[in-house]
Amino acid sequence: MKATKMLEVSRLEKRYESRDTLAIADLTFSAERGEFLSIVGPSGAGKTTLLKCVCGLLPLSGGKVLLNGRPVYKPPPEMVLVFQDYSRSLYPWLSVLKNVLFALAKKQEMDQESRLSLAERMLDAVGLKGFSHHYPWELSGGMQQRVALARALAFQPEILLMDEPFASVDAQTRADLEDLLLSLWEKFSITILFVTHDIEEATYLSDRILVLSASPARTIAELLVGLPRPRDQIETRSSPRFMELREILYHTIKGKSRPAETKVPVPDSKNSG
């Protein structure tokens, strides 16, 4: 079945009038249903601003964002944003279970028993079965981010926006969370728009990668990853294609190679290998 465009961003522009700063200039891209799309770029490129514009948290200065063909003017119920700072996004006075239940408070079509069942299933899905009655401050950073993921998934979103969600954890925990995210992406068949400054992380996770210029952000490259799935932290990262993409991304971000709007044609990553 032919993939359909779930998210369409057309000629998006964002200007902060109070500072007379153009953060994003004429940025266009789309995401297919079920795709894992990553966005990379130099520090200060406007990646976080882009996510906030896409999900309706910031008004656009120009252009448009369409989700399932409908304009986005405010946060839609089909879309959830997961921030980098999990410690500030969780409520420390609520238990792990109640943090997840908080996401379901406005789902009036669900009774309390259904909400509780869904919250417990999401905690189980992220590997936190048995931690329901702990508090966030009793957990490690990686476990807290798992709580944030469980809460986001409890919304049952069609598309998940993630803003450098693993940047604050150690390397081993980061690898574990990357593999967890891929398993959840497969299990729940969601679309993911993932912002990261780590080009290796983007390469490991993604179907496709957009490279942004320095501010004001524009798309300067689009790379199809083409690595076979399922991915493996050792085998995938040591493959010639992974190393090739890492080099392309590094030089593109540094402005040393690859013309604007470059596309690298490769086989469909979900059907290769």
N, C-alpha and C positions, 0 to 999 in steps of 0.2 A: 504494500500500500504506500502510495506517495506521501512523504512527510508534508505536514501543513505548518505554515508560519503561525506560531502562537503569539510571539511578540514582534512588533514592528516599530522600530525607532527611525523616524524620518527627519533629517535636517535639524536635529535637536541643537538648540543653543541655550546656554545659561549664562546670564550676566548678573553679577551682584552690583546693583545700582549704587548702594551706599559706599562701595569701594571703587566703583567704576572699573570692575575687573571682569573680563570675559574669561570664564572658566572652561566652557565647552563651546566649540564653534562648528556648526554644520556637520554634525555627527550622524551617520546613517548606518544601521545594521539591523539584522533580524535574528530570531532564534526559532528553530523548528521545534515542534512538539516532541518532547522526550530527549532533547539534545542537552549535552553538557558543554556549555560555552563558557570559556574563560576570557577575562580581560586583563591584560598586563600593560605596563607603561612605566615611565620614570616617576620617581617620587614627586608628588604635587601635580600630577597630570590631570587630576579631577575625577579619578575613578570613583571615589565615595560620593562625590556630587552627582555623578552620572547615575548611580544606583538610586539615590534619593529622588532624582528627577523621574526615573523610570517607574518607581513605585508610587509616585504622587505625593511624596513628602515635601518636595520643593516645586514651586510653580515654574513652568518653562518660560524662557524669554523668546523662544521661537521654535518652530517645528512641531512635531506631534509624537505621541506614544500611543500605540494601539495594542490592546491585549484581547486576543480572540476577536479582532476586528472592531473593538469598541475603544473610544478614546479614554485615556487614564487622566483624571483630574484630581483624584484623591486615592488613598490606598484601597485597592480592590480586594474583595474577600478571597480571590483565587491566588493572591500573591503574598508572600511573607518574606521579610528582610531579616537576616541574621547578622548581627554586628560582631566586630572583632572583640570588643570588650565584654565578654560574657559575665564578668564579675559585677558589672554595672547594670546588665540587662536582667539579672535575676533578683528576686526579692529576698533578701537575707532573712527576713522574719517569717517567711513561709517555708514549709517543708518542700522537698523535691516534688512530691506528688501535687501539692497545692500550687506550686509554680506552674506545673503543666496544666492543671485544672483551670488556672486563671485564664489561659488562652481560650477556654471553652465557655466562659461565663456568659457570653452573648449569643451562644448557639441555642436559641429558644426552642428549636425543633427537637433538641435532645433532652431527655430527662436526666436526673442526677445519676442514676445507675448506668446509663449509656455513657455519660461523660467520664465517670470513674473507670469504666471498662476500657474506653479508648485511651485515657491517660496511662493506665497501667500497661496497655499493649505497646504504647509508644516508648515507655521507659524500658520495657523488655526488649524492644527492637534496637535500642541504642546501648544495650548491655548493662542496664542499671536495675535489673530485677533485684529486689531485696534492699534497695536504697530509698524507697518511697518516703520513709519517715525521717531521713536525714535532712539536715539543713545545708544550703549551698556552702557555707563557710566550713563545713566539716569535710568537704570533698576537695580533691586535687583539681588543678586547673583543667586538665583534660576531662575529668568527670563533670565539672561544671559546664563545659562546652557541650557535653553529651546531653545534659539537662536542657540547655538552650535548643539543641537540635530536636529533642523530644517534644518540647513545647511548640516549636515551629511546625513539626509534622502533625501535631494534634489539630492544627488548623485545617489539615487535609488540603494543602495548597496544590494548585496545578503547576505553579512555578515558584522556585525558591531562589531568592537573591541572597548572596553571601559576600560579606565585605571582609576579606582577609581573616576568616574565622579561626585559623590555626596559627596565626602569627605570634601569639603570646605563649605558646607551649614549647617544651623541649622537643628535640629532633625525633626521638623514639615515639613520644606521644603523638606528635604530628603525623608520623607515618601510620600509626594505628588509626587516627581519626580520618585520614585520607581514605584508607581501606574501608572503614565504617561508612563513610559518606558514599563511596561507590556502591557498597552493598545496599544501602538505603535507596539510592537513586534507581537501582535495578528493581528492588522489591516494590517500591511505590510508584514506579513509572512516572516520575516527575521531571520537569524541565528545570535545569539549574543554570543560573547566571552567576558566575563565580569570579570575584575580583581578588587578585593576589599580586604581590610584588615579586613573588618567587617563580622564576621561569621554569624551574624543574617541576615544581608542584603543578603548574598549569599544564605542562606537557604530560605529566603522569595521569592527570585526572580527565583531560578534556577530549571531546570529539573535534573541537575547533577552537582556535585562539585568535582574538582580536588584539592587535597592538596599537596603543594610543601614543600620540605624540606628546611632547611636553606641552604644558598649558599655554594657550587654550587647546583643549583636547580635540584631536581629529584622528580618524582611523588611518594609520599609515601602512598596515599590513593585515592580512587575514590568512592564517595557516590552518590547513586541514591536517590533523595529527596522524591518522592512519595507523596507529599502534593497535595490535590485536587485543581483544578483551576475552577473558578477564585479565586485568593487569596484575603484575607482581612486582613488589618493591625492588627486588634484586634483578630478576630477569628483564623486566621492562626497562629499568633504568640503565642497564648495561648493553642494550640493543643498539645497533648502528643508527637506526632511525631516530631513537631518543636523543642520541648524542648530536645527530645532524640538526634536529629541531632546536635543541638547546643552543647550538652555535648560531643558527639563523636568528633566533629570538634575541640573543645577546647583542649581536651586531646590529640588528634592526633597531632595538631600543637605543643603542648608542649612536645610531645614525651613520654607521660605517658601511652598510650594505643594504640591498633590497629596495627597489623603487616603491613609491606609494601604491597602496592597494594591491600588493603582491598576493597572489594565491598560489599555493603549492599543490598541484593535483596529485592525489594519491587514492588508493582503493578505499571503499567504504570501511571505516574502522570497525563497525559492528559485524561485518561479514568477512573480515580478513583473518588470517591465521586460525 
